[in-house]
Amino acid sequence: MHKHIFLSLSILVLLCGCSATETNSKPKEIIKGEMNCTVEEDKFTLMLENGQIVKYIDSVEGELGQETVDILNEEYLVGVTDNEEAVRIMNESLKDLEGHCE
């Protein structure tokens, strides 16, 4: 009788464990991209992941710090998760400065 209960519980634990593993095992896909921007004579590249800027690379100064990246994300890309949308927003934002991104 005890073997039957133990076997039943073991099967139940295995089934629950397997189903929990399957639903959590798929990692979220990270979509990377970049946009090349120009403002007057200045050129820079913004590296993207899921609609957020992760690196800012200036053609003269090189890679700028995380503080600059954070400011841009907080100012323009709050809630954005799509790289194409990020390019569109940044392109619109730079029009006032006679700049553009692509």
N, C-alpha and C positions, 0 to 999 in steps of 0.2 A: 504494500500500500504506500509506504514512504517513497519507494522508488518511482511509483506512478506520479505522485505529487511533485517530486524533484524533477522528473522528466518533463512534466507539463510546464513547470515554472521555467526550466531551462529553455524550452522552445519559445515560450512567451518573451523571455529576455532577449533571445537571439533575434526574434522577429522585430521587436521594438528597437533594438540596437541597430539593425540593418536599415530600417526605414528612416531613422534619425540621421544616419550617416549619409544616405543618399540625398536627402534634401539639403544638407549643409555642405556637401562636398563640391558643389559647383562654384568656383571663384568668380567674382565679378570681373568682367573683361574691362581692361583699361585701354581706352582709345587715345592714342598719341597723335600729335600733329604739330604743326608750326605755322606761324604767320610772319611774313616779312612786311615790315612797315617802313614808311618814309614820311618824315615831317620836315618840310623845307629841304635842306641838304643832309639832314641826319637820317641814318638808316639803322634799324634794329630788328632783331628777331625775337619773337615771343614763342617759347615752347609750351605746348598745351598737353594736358591730360584731362579727358572727360570735361571739357569746357572751362577748365581753370588754367591759369598761367602758372607754370612751374619753374620757368627760367626766363630771364630777360637778358639778352645778349646785345650790347651796343657795339656798333661797328668801330668806335673809337676807344671806349673805355673797357670793352670786354663784358664779362658777365657781372651784372649788378647783383646786389645782395637781396636776401629774402624779404627785407623790409619793403623794398620797391615792389616786388612781386605781390606781397600781401596788400599793399595799398591799391594796386591796380585791380586785384580780384575783389576787394571790398568796395571799391568805387564803381566798378563797371560790371562785374560778373557774378554778383551774388545770386545763388540759385541756378546758375547756368551749368548744364551738364553735357552740352553738345558742342563739339569743336566748331562746327559750321556757324552755330549761333554766336559763339564767342568772336569769331572773325567778323561777322556782320555787325555786332555791337561795337567792337573796337574800331572798325572802319567808319561807322557813323560818328563815333566819339571824336575821331581825329579830323573830321571834315572841317570843324571850326578852326583848326590849326592848319588848314590846307594840306592835310596829310591823308594817307590811306594805308590800308593793309590788304594783303592778298594771301 
